[in-house]
Amino acid sequence: MMRMETFEFVLLLHLMINVLAITNELSQALQRKDQDIVNAMTLVKVSKVLLLKMRDNGWDNLFQKTSEFCIKHDIDIPDMESALALQGRTKRRGPVTHLHHFKVDIFYAVIDTQLQELNDRFSEKKLCEFAGYYPSNFDLNDFVMLDYQLDMYIVDVQSDPDFLNLKGMADLAKRMVKKKKHIVYPLVYLLVKLALILPVAIASVERVFSAMKYIKTTLRNRMGDEWLNDCLVSYIEKDVFDSIDNESIMIEFQKLRPRRITL
């Protein structure tokens, strides 16, 4: 187990603070319910640019901050040019210096891992995968065209100041209509509309499943689909049914034709 009072531990802490600070805005955006696809993809690109900038020019600053912290708290700073014995190293590779270990094996490795994660998880093709959940709206040709439309659309809106400071998907849809982008990029606009209704659809399904445990109990576990559906509607929309007075309900039932009883 690595001791907390070591130069390596302090270096890792400062490194992770820097990495998390760069990806914080992206993380916050992805946790919001009204995920803005364009802004999310922009944040991905910004995060990658900042990580690359940190990889190219951030080592000296990180090393200085780590060293200052260690000096302040009486933590030993190893000689960067001295050899470091690491388990698993083959003799053929020769000795590894502390500088190589901290800069290459830790600093570069952590940043490269973060960049690879962004490339794997947040590529533009992920947006096309979202369209795959709506096969009735996108046919095979649409999937091919959507990939190209997304590339053109993202470049287009990034250069348009009217698409800055959007507050969510609803603003994006309105701005697309105002700028007539929904005509130029119809598949992208359809994708935006589907993303707008997705939270509503998810919330409705969650409400139904939450209500089902009160309707279909162990004493009523043989309810038919039609009867279950009627009970769920009455339970979920109880505010609407409470607004209907009992007299109107009784009058409605009285108007129904009497059932014929078969013995």
FENFEN-V740985 format. One record per backbone hydrogen bond with DSSP energy under -1.0 kcal/mol. CO is the residue of the C=O (numbers start at 1). NH is the residue of the N-H. E is the energy in kcal/mol with one decimal. If there is no record, write none. Layout:
BEGIN
CO&NH&E + CO&NH&E
END
This chain:
BEGIN
6&10&-1.9 + 7&11&-2.4 + 8&12&-2.3 + 9&13&-2.0 + 10&14&-2.3 + 11&15&-2.3 + 12&16&-2.6 + 13&17&-2.1 + 14&18&-1.8 + 15&19&-2.3 + 16&20&-2.8 + 17&21&-1.9 + 18&22&-1.6 + 19&23&-1.9 + 23&27&-2.3 + 24&28&-2.6 + 25&29&-2.2 + 26&30&-2.1 + 27&31&-1.0 + 33&35&-1.6 + 36&40&-2.7 + 37&41&-2.5 + 38&42&-2.2 + 39&43&-2.5 + 40&44&-1.9 + 41&45&-2.0 + 42&46&-2.6 + 43&47&-2.6 + 44&48&-2.2 + 45&49&-2.2 + 46&50&-2.5 + 47&51&-2.3 + 48&52&-2.3 + 49&53&-2.3 + 50&54&-2.4 + 51&55&-2.3 + 52&56&-2.1 + 53&57&-2.5 + 54&58&-2.3 + 58&62&-2.1 + 59&63&-2.9 + 60&64&-2.2 + 61&65&-2.3 + 62&66&-2.4 + 63&67&-2.4 + 64&68&-2.5 + 65&69&-2.1 + 66&70&-2.3 + 67&71&-2.5 + 68&72&-2.1 + 69&73&-1.7 + 70&75&-3.2 + 71&74&-1.0 + 79&82&-1.4 + 80&99&-2.4 + 82&98&-1.8 + 86&89&-1.3 + 96&84&-3.7 + 97&101&-2.1 + 98&102&-2.7 + 99&103&-2.6 + 100&104&-2.3 + 100&105&-1.4 + 102&107&-2.3 + 103&108&-2.5 + 104&109&-1.1 + 106&110&-2.7 + 107&111&-1.8 + 108&112&-2.8 + 109&113&-1.9 + 110&114&-2.0 + 111&115&-2.4 + 112&116&-2.3 + 113&117&-2.1 + 114&118&-2.1 + 115&119&-2.2 + 116&120&-2.3 + 117&121&-2.5 + 118&122&-1.9 + 123&126&-1.8 + 124&127&-1.1 + 125&129&-1.6 + 126&130&-1.3 + 127&131&-1.1 + 130&133&-1.5 + 131&134&-2.0 + 134&137&-1.4 + 134&138&-1.4 + 139&143&-1.8 + 140&144&-1.4 + 141&145&-2.4 + 142&146&-2.9 + 143&147&-1.3 + 144&148&-1.0 + 145&149&-2.7 + 146&150&-2.5 + 147&151&-1.3 + 148&152&-2.1 + 149&153&-3.0 + 150&154&-2.6 + 151&155&-1.6 + 152&156&-2.3 + 153&157&-2.8 + 154&158&-1.7 + 160&163&-1.8 + 161&164&-1.6 + 168&172&-1.9 + 169&173&-2.5 + 170&174&-2.3 + 171&175&-2.6 + 172&176&-2.2 + 173&177&-1.9 + 174&178&-2.5 + 175&179&-2.3 + 176&181&-2.5 + 176&182&-1.1 + 180&184&-1.2 + 181&185&-3.2 + 185&189&-2.2 + 186&190&-2.1 + 187&191&-2.0 + 188&192&-2.2 + 189&193&-2.3 + 190&194&-2.3 + 191&195&-2.0 + 192&196&-1.6 + 193&197&-1.6 + 194&198&-1.2 + 197&201&-2.4 + 198&202&-2.6 + 199&203&-2.4 + 200&204&-2.3 + 201&205&-2.1 + 202&206&-2.3 + 203&207&-2.1 + 204&208&-2.0 + 205&209&-2.3 + 206&210&-2.1 + 207&211&-2.1 + 208&212&-1.8 + 211&214&-1.4 + 211&215&-1.2 + 212&216&-2.7 + 215&217&-1.3 + 224&228&-2.5 + 225&229&-2.5 + 226&230&-2.2 + 227&231&-2.2 + 228&232&-2.4 + 229&233&-2.3 + 230&234&-2.1 + 231&235&-2.1 + 232&236&-3.1 + 233&237&-2.3 + 235&238&-1.0 + 237&241&-1.8 + 238&242&-2.3 + 241&244&-1.2 + 245&249&-1.3 + 246&250&-2.4 + 247&251&-2.2 + 248&252&-2.0 + 249&253&-2.1 + 250&254&-2.0 + 251&255&-1.3
END
